[in-house]
Amino acid sequence: MASRKKSPSSYARRQVLAEWRGIVEEPDLTRNEHHFALVLEKFLSEAGFENRCSEEDLAPVWEAAVGPFAAQNSKALSYENGILFVAVLQPSVHFTLQRELKSRILPKLKSALPGRPIRDVRFRLG
């Protein structure tokens, strides 16, 4: 026999009978309590966010690696899975960074961020 869906009146009936019998048990509300910091940390690690750098961490390192002119015309956006993504304002600066300076920039970034292994730098216009 299939179980029936419990209606509000059946819940009230059970509640009254439990009170009459003297076996009222308060529900354990702490059963599902979790600290938010632990839940957030678990979620971020499962989602793959623990290997990311913030934009504030990348900006000074990027400026030191490329120099003032290139830093004014580009911006380090994100770091994901060993790849640094950089937005470049002008096509000519994009060409210069991609073709001529990338081989010089990569070792500087690797030494400046030893905890974050950088495999590649990818530039895009934007």
N, C-alpha and C positions, 0 to 999 in steps of 0.2 A: 504494500500500500504506500502510495506516495505521501510524503510529508506535506502538510498544508502550510500555506503562508500564514504567519502569525499576525493577527489583527490587533489593533490597539486595545480592543475590549478583552481579548484573551490575555494580553500582557497585564492589564489591570486586574483581571481575575486571578492570575498567578500571583501577582503582588499582594492582593488581599489575603489569599490563602496562606502565603508565606508569612505575613504579619500575624495572622490568626494562630498559626502553628508555632510562632515564636522562633522561626529559623531564618530571619531576615539577614541576608549577607549583603553588605555594601560591595558594589563592584570595585575591583582593583583598578583604579585609574592610573596608577604609576606603572602599570604593566608595559605600556607602549611609550613611556617617556625616554627620550634620547637627548643628549646634549647637542645643541645646534652645531657647535664647532666640530664635533666628531662626525656628524652626518655630512656637513659641508666638505670636510677634508676627504671623506670617503668618496663623495660624489665627484669632486674635482679630480681625484686620482683615477677614478674609473673613466671619466670623460677625457682624460689626457691633458689636463691643464697644468699639471705640476711641472712640465718641462718648458713652460713659456716664461719669457721675460716681459716685464712691463715696458711700456714706451719710455718711462722716466729712467729706467736702467740703461736702455739702449742709446738714448740721445747723446750723453757725454762721450761714450765709447765710440760711437759712430763719428762724431765731430773730431775726436782726436785721431782717428784712423784715416780720414779722408782730407782733413784740412778745412779751413774756414770757407773757401769759395764753394767747394762741393757740398759742404754741410748746409750752406744757405740755400742751395738748389735741390736738396734731397732730404729725405726724412726716413729714418729707420722705423718701419711700421710694426713688425712682429718677428718673433723667433719661434719656429715650430719644427720639431724633428730634425734639428741640426741645420736648418736653412733660415737665413736672415732675409726677410723681405723688405725692400727699400723702394719708396716712391720717389720718382725723379720728376722735376718740373719741366725741363726742356729736353727735346730730343738730342741736341748736341751734347748735353751733359750726360745723358743716358748712354750715348755712344762712347764717350770718353771713359765713363766708369766701367762699362761693360767690356770694352775691347782693350783698353790701355791700362787702367788702374786696378782692375779686379785682382790680378795676380799679386799686386803689392798690398792691397787692402786685406785680403784674406789672412795672411800670416799675422798682421797687426791685430786683427780681431780675435784670432785664436789665442794670442798671448794676452790680450786685454780681458778676455772672458774665459779663464781656465776651467771654470765649473760648467760651462756650456760649450760642448764641442760643436764648432761651426764647420759644416762640410761644404757649404756653398752660400753664395750671396746672389739673390735674384732681384733684378731691377725691373720696374715697370713705370710707365708714364702715369702721372696722376697728381 
